[in-house]
């Protein structure tokens, strides 16, 4: 296990509060593909772990990894790699919001539509099951939302923060972040979040709310080779 739960948050989630979601092969875990794309490697993955990951994903499949800073085995194609940052609560003025309403399975079609238009990051048909999601509606239309994603012990990630373009600049994202953070705090846990290192506007917003930078991180995906050899020969460069 990592020295800190946030060093390998997907692993901490899938071996902790989200263990009921975990699909496992050896030491490699993943969420169901309609819940979250992330897989979790152990901190010290070896040849057998990469072979197990390949078996979970299948030949030619993509393996998204959050926070993995190592090298992939020979023959694995890195399909994307984004430098990111991890920020943690350092004095948020967390508070409920009177206009924020809970969102659930019945709201998923609207949530998926909002995500498609705003592109906050992965949100799938069952992502809503990962934790509390709150939204703001105007004239019955969902215009902003935020919720909970990764859940290492003692921590909960705030994710899927998005606002319809016609309503940006109204402070809705900030209000929803603070409302979701309030619920996390009420459980005795600490909010955290991730964003791209290049998203300076978002980082400024999060820091103004009371988040502080904890560490740099990386979001990446590697493609499993179409024709793997004997798994005993998989080599990590």
C-alpha positions as CSV (number, residue, x, y, z in Angstrom):
1,X,0.0,0.0,0.0
2,X,1.1,3.6,-0.7
3,X,2.8,5.7,2.0
4,X,-0.2,8.1,1.6
5,X,-3.7,7.2,0.5
6,X,-3.6,9.9,-2.2
7,X,-0.4,8.7,-3.8
8,X,-2.3,5.9,-5.5
9,X,-5.9,7.0,-5.1
10,X,-7.6,4.5,-7.4
11,X,-5.9,1.6,-5.5
12,X,-6.9,3.1,-2.2
13,X,-10.5,3.4,-3.3
14,X,-10.8,-0.1,-4.8
15,X,-9.2,-1.7,-1.7
16,X,-11.1,0.6,0.6
17,X,-14.6,2.3,0.5
18,X,-15.1,1.3,-3.2
19,X,-14.0,-2.3,-2.7
20,X,-17.6,-3.5,-3.6
21,X,-17.0,-2.1,-7.2
22,X,-13.6,-3.8,-7.6
23,X,-13.0,-6.3,-10.4
24,X,-9.7,-8.0,-9.6
25,X,-7.0,-10.1,-11.2
26,X,-4.0,-10.7,-9.0
27,X,-3.0,-7.3,-7.6
28,X,-4.6,-5.3,-10.4
29,X,-8.1,-3.8,-9.8
30,X,-10.5,-1.9,-11.9
31,X,-13.9,-0.3,-11.8
32,X,-16.7,-1.8,-13.9
33,X,-16.4,-0.2,-17.3
34,X,-19.7,1.7,-17.0
35,X,-18.8,3.1,-13.6
36,X,-15.3,4.5,-14.2
37,X,-12.5,3.9,-16.7
38,X,-9.7,3.9,-14.1
39,X,-7.6,0.8,-13.3
40,X,-5.3,0.5,-10.3
41,X,-1.8,-1.0,-10.3
42,X,0.1,-1.8,-7.2
43,X,2.8,0.7,-6.3
44,X,5.6,-1.7,-7.5
45,X,4.1,-3.4,-10.6
46,X,6.1,-6.2,-12.1
47,X,5.7,-8.4,-15.1
48,X,3.0,-10.5,-13.5
49,X,0.9,-7.4,-12.7
50,X,1.2,-6.1,-16.3
51,X,0.1,-9.5,-17.5
52,X,-2.9,-9.4,-15.2
53,X,-3.8,-5.9,-16.4
54,X,-3.6,-7.1,-20.0
55,X,-6.0,-10.0,-19.1
56,X,-8.5,-7.6,-17.5
57,X,-8.5,-5.2,-20.4
58,X,-8.0,-7.6,-23.3
59,X,-5.7,-7.4,-26.4
60,X,-5.8,-4.0,-28.0
61,X,-7.7,-2.5,-25.1
62,X,-6.8,0.7,-23.4
63,X,-5.8,0.8,-19.7
64,X,-6.3,4.3,-18.1
65,X,-4.1,4.8,-15.1
66,X,-4.3,7.8,-12.7
67,X,-1.2,8.8,-10.8
68,X,1.1,6.2,-12.4
69,X,4.6,7.6,-12.8
70,X,6.5,4.5,-13.9
71,X,7.3,3.0,-17.3
72,X,5.1,0.7,-19.3
73,X,6.3,-2.6,-20.6
74,X,7.9,-3.0,-24.0
75,X,5.4,-3.1,-26.7
76,X,2.7,-1.2,-24.9
77,X,1.6,2.1,-26.6
78,X,1.0,5.1,-24.5
79,X,-2.2,6.5,-26.1
80,X,-2.4,9.7,-23.9
81,X,-0.4,11.3,-21.1
82,X,-1.5,14.4,-19.3
83,X,0.4,16.1,-16.5
84,X,-1.9,16.9,-13.7
85,X,-2.1,18.3,-10.2
86,X,-3.7,17.0,-7.0
87,X,-5.1,19.6,-4.6
88,X,-6.4,19.1,-1.1
89,X,-8.7,20.9,1.3
90,X,-6.8,23.5,3.2
91,X,-9.5,25.7,4.7
92,X,-12.5,25.5,2.4
93,X,-15.6,27.5,3.4
94,X,-17.7,24.4,2.9
95,X,-21.4,24.9,3.2
96,X,-24.7,23.5,1.9
97,X,-26.4,25.3,-1.0
98,X,-30.1,25.9,-1.0
99,X,-30.4,25.7,-4.8
100,X,-28.3,22.4,-5.1
101,X,-30.4,19.3,-5.4
102,X,-29.3,15.6,-5.2
103,X,-28.9,13.9,-8.5
104,X,-29.5,10.1,-9.0
105,X,-30.0,7.4,-11.6
106,X,-33.1,9.1,-13.0
107,X,-31.0,12.2,-13.8
108,X,-28.3,10.3,-15.6
109,X,-29.5,11.2,-19.2
110,X,-29.4,14.9,-18.3
111,X,-26.0,14.5,-16.6
112,X,-24.5,12.7,-19.5
113,X,-25.8,15.5,-21.9
114,X,-24.3,18.2,-19.7
115,X,-21.0,16.3,-19.6
116,X,-21.0,15.8,-23.3
117,X,-21.4,19.6,-23.8
118,X,-18.8,20.7,-21.2
119,X,-16.2,17.9,-21.1
120,X,-15.2,17.9,-17.4
121,X,-13.7,14.4,-17.7
122,X,-14.9,10.8,-17.6
123,X,-18.5,10.4,-16.5
124,X,-20.4,7.2,-17.5
125,X,-23.8,5.7,-17.1
126,X,-23.1,4.4,-13.6
127,X,-20.6,7.0,-12.4
128,X,-23.4,8.5,-10.2
129,X,-23.1,5.4,-8.0
130,X,-19.6,6.5,-6.8
131,X,-21.0,9.0,-4.3
132,X,-23.1,12.1,-3.9
133,X,-23.9,14.3,-6.9
134,X,-25.5,17.7,-6.7
135,X,-26.9,19.8,-9.4
136,X,-28.5,23.2,-10.0
137,X,-31.5,23.6,-12.3
138,X,-33.0,26.6,-13.9
139,X,-36.5,26.3,-15.4
140,X,-36.2,22.6,-14.8
141,X,-33.0,22.3,-16.9
142,X,-29.8,20.9,-15.3
143,X,-27.2,23.7,-15.9
144,X,-24.4,22.8,-13.4
145,X,-23.3,19.8,-11.3
146,X,-20.5,18.4,-9.2
147,X,-20.0,15.2,-7.3
148,X,-17.8,12.5,-5.7
149,X,-15.5,10.1,-7.5
150,X,-12.4,8.4,-6.1
151,X,-12.7,7.5,-2.4
152,X,-9.4,6.5,-0.7
153,X,-9.8,5.9,3.1
154,X,-10.4,9.2,4.8
155,X,-10.6,11.2,1.5
156,X,-13.1,11.9,-1.2
157,X,-12.4,13.3,-4.6
158,X,-14.6,16.1,-6.0
159,X,-15.2,15.6,-9.7
160,X,-17.4,16.2,-12.7
161,X,-17.5,19.9,-12.0
162,X,-19.2,21.5,-15.0
163,X,-21.5,24.4,-15.9
164,X,-23.5,25.0,-19.1
165,X,-21.7,27.6,-21.2
166,X,-24.7,30.0,-21.0
167,X,-24.4,30.2,-17.2
168,X,-20.6,30.4,-16.7
169,X,-19.4,33.3,-14.6
170,X,-22.3,33.0,-12.2
171,X,-20.3,31.2,-9.5
172,X,-22.2,28.0,-9.8
173,X,-19.2,25.7,-9.9
174,X,-17.8,27.3,-6.7
175,X,-21.1,26.9,-4.9
176,X,-21.4,23.2,-5.9
177,X,-17.8,22.4,-5.0
178,X,-18.4,23.9,-1.5
179,X,-21.7,22.1,-1.2
180,X,-20.2,18.7,-2.1
181,X,-17.2,19.4,0.2
182,X,-19.7,20.1,3.0
183,X,-21.1,16.6,2.7
184,X,-17.6,15.1,2.6
185,X,-16.7,17.0,5.7
186,X,-19.9,15.9,7.5
187,X,-18.7,12.3,7.1
188,X,-15.4,13.2,8.8
189,X,-13.4,13.0,5.5
190,X,-11.3,15.4,3.6
191,X,-12.1,16.7,0.1
192,X,-9.5,16.6,-2.7
193,X,-9.5,17.0,-6.5
194,X,-7.4,16.7,-9.6
195,X,-7.1,18.9,-12.7
196,X,-4.7,19.3,-15.6
197,X,-1.5,21.1,-14.7
198,X,-2.2,23.4,-17.7
199,X,-5.7,24.4,-16.6
200,X,-4.4,27.5,-14.8
201,X,-7.9,29.0,-14.5
202,X,-9.3,26.0,-12.7
203,X,-6.3,25.9,-10.4
204,X,-6.7,29.6,-9.5
205,X,-10.4,29.0,-8.8
206,X,-9.6,25.9,-6.6
207,X,-6.9,27.8,-4.7
208,X,-9.2,30.8,-4.1
209,X,-11.7,28.4,-2.5
210,X,-9.2,27.0,-0.1
211,X,-7.5,24.1,-1.9
212,X,-3.8,23.8,-1.8
213,X,-1.4,21.9,-4.1
214,X,-0.3,18.6,-2.7
215,X,1.6,17.1,-5.6
216,X,2.0,16.8,-9.3
217,X,0.6,13.7,-10.9
218,X,-0.1,12.1,-14.3
219,X,-3.1,10.7,-16.1
220,X,-2.3,8.3,-18.9
221,X,-3.6,5.3,-20.8
222,X,-1.6,2.5,-22.3
223,X,-2.8,0.1,-25.1
224,X,-2.4,-3.6,-24.5
225,X,-0.5,-5.2,-27.4
226,X,-2.8,-7.1,-29.8
227,X,-0.6,-10.2,-29.6
228,X,1.0,-10.7,-26.2
229,X,3.6,-13.5,-25.8
230,X,3.7,-15.8,-22.9
231,X,2.8,-13.7,-19.9
232,X,6.0,-14.9,-18.1
233,X,8.0,-13.0,-20.7
234,X,6.3,-9.6,-20.3
235,X,9.2,-7.2,-19.5
236,X,8.9,-3.8,-17.9
237,X,11.4,-1.3,-19.2
